[in-house]
Structures are given as structure tokens and as C-alpha cells.
Amino acid sequence: MALDHLAANGAVRCDAVEELGEGFRGGWIMNPANIVHLVRAPDAW
């Protein structure tokens, strides 16, 4: 849900950074300063 909101507002998805596994609730994004962040649900693992 948060990733959809971020992507709709211009955040760049970077899921190729690292495979997070099947069913993981989150993903990688890159901010305007090109710093990669992991966005995830509190119980993603």
C-alpha cells in the first residue's frame, strides 16, 4: 500500500537491489538523492 502511494507520487522502485523473497510485504525505493531505502510492513518477515 505504501509502495503504491510512493510510486504514484514519483518514487522510483528499485526491486533489483536485493531479492526479498516470495510473500515479503515491502520493497526498495530510491529517494531524490539516490539513496536506497527499504519500505516494509511492520510484520513483513
C-alpha positions in Angstrom: 0.0 0.0 0.0 2.7 2.5 0.9 4.8 1.4 -2.0 1.9 2.1 -4.4 1.4 5.5 -2.9 5.1 6.3 -3.2 5.3 5.0 -6.8 2.2 7.1 -7.8 3.9 10.2 -6.4 7.2 9.7 -8.3 9.3 7.5 -6.1 11.5 5.1 -8.1 11.1 1.4 -7.3 14.5 -0.4 -7.1 13.4 -4.0 -6.5 16.5 -5.3 -8.3 18.7 -4.2 -5.3 18.1 -7.5 -3.5 15.5 -10.3 -3.7 13.3 -10.1 -0.6 11.5 -13.4 -1.0 8.1 -14.6 -2.0 5.4 -13.0 0.0 7.6 -10.3 1.5 5.4 -7.2 2.1 7.7 -4.4 1.1 10.2 -3.3 -1.4 13.1 -1.0 -2.3 12.7 2.7 -3.4 15.3 5.4 -4.3 14.9 8.9 -2.9 15.8 12.1 -5.0 19.3 12.0 -3.5 19.8 8.4 -5.0 19.7 6.8 -1.5 18.0 3.4 -1.5 15.5 2.7 1.3 13.6 -0.5 2.3 9.9 0.2 2.8 8.1 -2.7 4.5 5.1 -3.6 6.6 6.0 -3.9 10.4 5.4 -7.7 10.2 7.0 -8.1 6.7 9.1 -11.1 7.7 
